[in-house]
C-alpha cells in the first residue's frame, strides 16, 4: 500500500491529476446511462430533460 503522506509534492499533484482525469473520463463514458437512471428515479428531472429537448428542437427549426 502506498503512503501518500510520504510522497514529495510533485508525485502527489500527478496522482491527484490522474484521479481527476480518470473520474472525468468515467463520467463522460457513462453520461447517457447516468441520465437514464436519473430520469427513471426523478420525474422532475425527466420533465426538465423533455422541456430542454423541445426547446432545442424549436431553436434548430428556426435556423
C-alpha positions in Angstrom: 0.0 0.0 0.0 1.3 3.4 -0.9 1.6 6.0 1.9 0.5 9.2 0.2 1.8 11.4 3.1 5.4 10.3 2.4 5.4 11.3 -1.2 7.0 14.5 -2.4 4.8 17.3 -3.7 5.2 16.6 -7.5 4.0 13.0 -7.3 1.1 14.0 -5.1 0.0 16.5 -7.8 0.4 13.9 -10.6 -1.6 11.4 -8.6 -4.5 13.9 -8.0 -4.5 14.9 -11.7 -4.6 11.3 -12.7 -7.5 10.6 -10.4 -9.3 13.7 -11.7 -8.8 12.6 -15.3 -10.0 9.1 -14.5 -13.2 10.2 -12.8 -13.9 12.7 -15.6 -13.5 10.1 -18.3 -15.7 7.7 -16.3 -18.4 10.3 -16.1 -18.2 11.2 -19.8 -18.3 7.5 -20.7 -21.4 6.8 -18.7 -23.2 10.1 -19.1 -26.1 8.7 -21.0 -26.6 5.8 -18.6 -26.5 8.3 -15.7 -29.1 10.5 -17.4 -31.4 7.5 -17.9 -31.0 6.4 -14.3 -31.9 10.0 -13.1 -34.9 10.1 -15.4 -36.1 6.8 -14.0 -35.9 7.8 -10.4 -36.7 11.6 -10.5 -39.8 12.6 -12.5 -38.9 16.3 -12.2 -35.6 15.6 -13.9 -37.4 13.8 -16.7 -39.7 16.7 -17.3 -36.8 19.2 -17.4 -35.0 17.0 -20.0 -38.1 16.9 -22.1 -38.5 20.6 -22.0 -34.9 21.1 -22.9 -35.1 18.8 -25.9 -38.3 20.6 -27.1 -36.6 23.9 -26.7 -33.6 22.7 -28.7 -35.8 21.4 -31.5 -37.7 24.7 -31.7 -34.3 26.6 -31.8 -33.0 24.4 -34.5 -36.1 24.7 -36.6 -35.9 28.5 -36.6 -32.5 28.4 -38.2 
